[in-house]
């Protein structure tokens, strides 16, 4: 049973921004399913968040493995019957700073498997459960690196991150397509840019904390009925595509 009936799933929630999104949703009253590939790490994170009085539960999920995705959806349906919030946070990066001409195709493919195809797999599996919610929200954790206009700016400081940046641009496009399909439903679909946060993904070089980065995802997860859909936002508002 949940405390107030609201259930959220956060992928890649065992550390970094995902962990703080799970914490933030728990703090506003959600039962949070914190998913991770590694059962030990996921269970440890859940135990630590539960010690803070939050209703956070571990859900084993590898977004790149369809049987794992389907099993996770079956568990959510069996235990809760619906899903109110899906935060597609799980993401990886290849070696940063590699020139496009030196990018290894298999490395790029692995990034897309998680950052793009994994989002589609999880969203499609969870969508029947999201449709059972009165007003579900889907939040895709993107990046400013996914902004093509910012990538193309002559004075850009975004660096050489073709695989990761293009995967986030694709994620932004996916966000728009789901929002269009679901426009006549109460479901809202948005992407967010947490900013340059100190996480394992960037060797903890970021200038923001994961907690700071998580705030925009939590805000989009609890949007009011008159809130936006099909948008790309950071803490300051809309981000250019």
DAFENSUL-V168951 format. One record per residue. N is the residue number from 1. RES is the residue in one letter. SS is DSSP state (~ for helix, > for strand, _ for the rest). OMEGA is omega as a letter, one per 20 degrees, with the letter a starting at -180 (NA if undefined). Layout:
n=N res=RES ss=SS omega=OMEGA
n=N res=RES ss=SS omega=OMEGA
This chain:
n=1 res=X ss=_ omega=r
n=2 res=X ss=_ omega=a
n=3 res=X ss=_ omega=a
n=4 res=X ss=_ omega=r
n=5 res=X ss=_ omega=a
n=6 res=X ss=_ omega=a
n=7 res=X ss=> omega=r
n=8 res=X ss=> omega=r
n=9 res=X ss=> omega=r
n=10 res=X ss=> omega=r
n=11 res=X ss=_ omega=a
n=12 res=X ss=_ omega=a
n=13 res=X ss=_ omega=a
n=14 res=X ss=_ omega=r
n=15 res=X ss=_ omega=r
n=16 res=X ss=~ omega=a
n=17 res=X ss=~ omega=r
n=18 res=X ss=~ omega=r
n=19 res=X ss=~ omega=a
n=20 res=X ss=~ omega=r
n=21 res=X ss=~ omega=r
n=22 res=X ss=~ omega=r
n=23 res=X ss=~ omega=a
n=24 res=X ss=~ omega=r
n=25 res=X ss=~ omega=r
n=26 res=X ss=~ omega=a
n=27 res=X ss=~ omega=r
n=28 res=X ss=_ omega=r
n=29 res=X ss=_ omega=r
n=30 res=X ss=_ omega=q
n=31 res=X ss=> omega=a
n=32 res=X ss=> omega=r
n=33 res=X ss=> omega=a
n=34 res=X ss=> omega=a
n=35 res=X ss=> omega=r
n=36 res=X ss=> omega=r
n=37 res=X ss=_ omega=a
n=38 res=X ss=_ omega=a
n=39 res=X ss=~ omega=a
n=40 res=X ss=~ omega=a
n=41 res=X ss=~ omega=r
n=42 res=X ss=~ omega=r
n=43 res=X ss=~ omega=r
n=44 res=X ss=~ omega=r
n=45 res=X ss=~ omega=a
n=46 res=X ss=~ omega=r
n=47 res=X ss=~ omega=a
n=48 res=X ss=~ omega=r
n=49 res=X ss=~ omega=r
n=50 res=X ss=~ omega=r
n=51 res=X ss=_ omega=r
n=52 res=X ss=_ omega=r
n=53 res=X ss=_ omega=a
n=54 res=X ss=_ omega=r
n=55 res=X ss=_ omega=a
n=56 res=X ss=> omega=a
n=57 res=X ss=> omega=a
n=58 res=X ss=> omega=r
n=59 res=X ss=> omega=r
n=60 res=X ss=> omega=a
n=61 res=X ss=_ omega=r
n=62 res=X ss=_ omega=a
n=63 res=X ss=_ omega=a
n=64 res=X ss=_ omega=a
n=65 res=X ss=_ omega=a
n=66 res=X ss=~ omega=r
n=67 res=X ss=~ omega=r
n=68 res=X ss=~ omega=r
n=69 res=X ss=~ omega=a
n=70 res=X ss=~ omega=r
n=71 res=X ss=~ omega=r
n=72 res=X ss=~ omega=r
n=73 res=X ss=~ omega=r
n=74 res=X ss=~ omega=a
n=75 res=X ss=~ omega=r
n=76 res=X ss=~ omega=r
n=77 res=X ss=~ omega=a
n=78 res=X ss=~ omega=a
n=79 res=X ss=~ omega=a
n=80 res=X ss=~ omega=r
n=81 res=X ss=_ omega=r
n=82 res=X ss=_ omega=r
n=83 res=X ss=_ omega=a
n=84 res=X ss=_ omega=a
n=85 res=X ss=> omega=r
n=86 res=X ss=> omega=r
n=87 res=X ss=> omega=r
n=88 res=X ss=> omega=a
n=89 res=X ss=_ omega=a
n=90 res=X ss=_ omega=a
n=91 res=X ss=_ omega=r
n=92 res=X ss=_ omega=r
n=93 res=X ss=_ omega=r
n=94 res=X ss=_ omega=r
n=95 res=X ss=_ omega=a
n=96 res=X ss=_ omega=r
n=97 res=X ss=_ omega=r
n=98 res=X ss=> omega=r
n=99 res=X ss=_ omega=r
n=100 res=X ss=~ omega=a
n=101 res=X ss=~ omega=r
n=102 res=X ss=~ omega=a
n=103 res=X ss=_ omega=r
n=104 res=X ss=_ omega=a
n=105 res=X ss=~ omega=a
n=106 res=X ss=~ omega=r
n=107 res=X ss=~ omega=r
n=108 res=X ss=~ omega=r
n=109 res=X ss=~ omega=r
n=110 res=X ss=~ omega=r
n=111 res=X ss=~ omega=a
n=112 res=X ss=~ omega=r
n=113 res=X ss=~ omega=r
n=114 res=X ss=~ omega=a
n=115 res=X ss=~ omega=a
n=116 res=X ss=~ omega=a
n=117 res=X ss=~ omega=r
n=118 res=X ss=~ omega=r
n=119 res=X ss=~ omega=r
n=120 res=X ss=~ omega=a
n=121 res=X ss=~ omega=a
n=122 res=X ss=~ omega=a
n=123 res=X ss=~ omega=a
n=124 res=X ss=~ omega=r
n=125 res=X ss=~ omega=a
n=126 res=X ss=~ omega=a
n=127 res=X ss=~ omega=r
n=128 res=X ss=~ omega=r
n=129 res=X ss=~ omega=r
n=130 res=X ss=~ omega=r
n=131 res=X ss=_ omega=r
n=132 res=X ss=_ omega=r
n=133 res=X ss=_ omega=r
n=134 res=X ss=_ omega=a
n=135 res=X ss=_ omega=a
n=136 res=X ss=_ omega=r
n=137 res=X ss=> omega=r
n=138 res=X ss=> omega=a
n=139 res=X ss=> omega=r
n=140 res=X ss=> omega=a
n=141 res=X ss=> omega=a
n=142 res=X ss=> omega=a
n=143 res=X ss=_ omega=r
n=144 res=X ss=~ omega=r
n=145 res=X ss=~ omega=r
n=146 res=X ss=~ omega=r
n=147 res=X ss=_ omega=a
n=148 res=X ss=~ omega=r
n=149 res=X ss=~ omega=r
n=150 res=X ss=~ omega=r
n=151 res=X ss=~ omega=a
n=152 res=X ss=~ omega=a
n=153 res=X ss=_ omega=a
n=154 res=X ss=_ omega=a
n=155 res=X ss=_ omega=a
n=156 res=X ss=_ omega=r
n=157 res=X ss=_ omega=a
n=158 res=X ss=_ omega=r
n=159 res=X ss=_ omega=a
n=160 res=X ss=_ omega=a
n=161 res=X ss=> omega=a
n=162 res=X ss=~ omega=a
n=163 res=X ss=~ omega=a
n=164 res=X ss=~ omega=a
n=165 res=X ss=~ omega=a
n=166 res=X ss=~ omega=r
n=167 res=X ss=~ omega=r
n=168 res=X ss=~ omega=r
n=169 res=X ss=~ omega=r
n=170 res=X ss=~ omega=r
n=171 res=X ss=~ omega=r
n=172 res=X ss=~ omega=r
n=173 res=X ss=~ omega=r
n=174 res=X ss=~ omega=r
n=175 res=X ss=~ omega=a
n=176 res=X ss=~ omega=a
n=177 res=X ss=~ omega=r
n=178 res=X ss=~ omega=r
n=179 res=X ss=~ omega=r
n=180 res=X ss=~ omega=r
n=181 res=X ss=~ omega=a
n=182 res=X ss=_ omega=a
n=183 res=X ss=_ omega=a
n=184 res=X ss=_ omega=r
n=185 res=X ss=_ omega=r
n=186 res=X ss=_ omega=a
n=187 res=X ss=_ omega=r
n=188 res=X ss=> omega=a
n=189 res=X ss=> omega=a
n=190 res=X ss=> omega=r
n=191 res=X ss=> omega=r
n=192 res=X ss=> omega=r
n=193 res=X ss=> omega=a
n=194 res=X ss=_ omega=a
n=195 res=X ss=_ omega=a
n=196 res=X ss=_ omega=a
n=197 res=X ss=> omega=r
n=198 res=X ss=_ omega=a
n=199 res=X ss=_ omega=r
n=200 res=X ss=~ omega=a
n=201 res=X ss=~ omega=a
n=202 res=X ss=~ omega=a
n=203 res=X ss=_ omega=a
n=204 res=X ss=_ omega=r
n=205 res=X ss=_ omega=a
n=206 res=X ss=_ omega=a
n=207 res=X ss=_ omega=r
n=208 res=X ss=> omega=r
n=209 res=X ss=_ omega=r
n=210 res=X ss=~ omega=r
n=211 res=X ss=~ omega=r
n=212 res=X ss=~ omega=a
n=213 res=X ss=~ omega=a
n=214 res=X ss=~ omega=a
n=215 res=X ss=~ omega=a
n=216 res=X ss=~ omega=r
n=217 res=X ss=~ omega=r
n=218 res=X ss=~ omega=r
n=219 res=X ss=~ omega=r
n=220 res=X ss=~ omega=r
n=221 res=X ss=~ omega=a
n=222 res=X ss=_ omega=r
n=223 res=X ss=_ omega=r
n=224 res=X ss=_ omega=a
n=225 res=X ss=_ omega=a
n=226 res=X ss=_ omega=r
n=227 res=X ss=_ omega=a
n=228 res=X ss=_ omega=r
n=229 res=X ss=_ omega=a
n=230 res=X ss=_ omega=a
n=231 res=X ss=_ omega=a
n=232 res=X ss=> omega=a
n=233 res=X ss=> omega=r
n=234 res=X ss=> omega=a
n=235 res=X ss=_ omega=a
n=236 res=X ss=_ omega=a
n=237 res=X ss=> omega=a
n=238 res=X ss=> omega=r
n=239 res=X ss=_ omega=a
n=240 res=X ss=_ omega=r
n=241 res=X ss=_ omega=NA
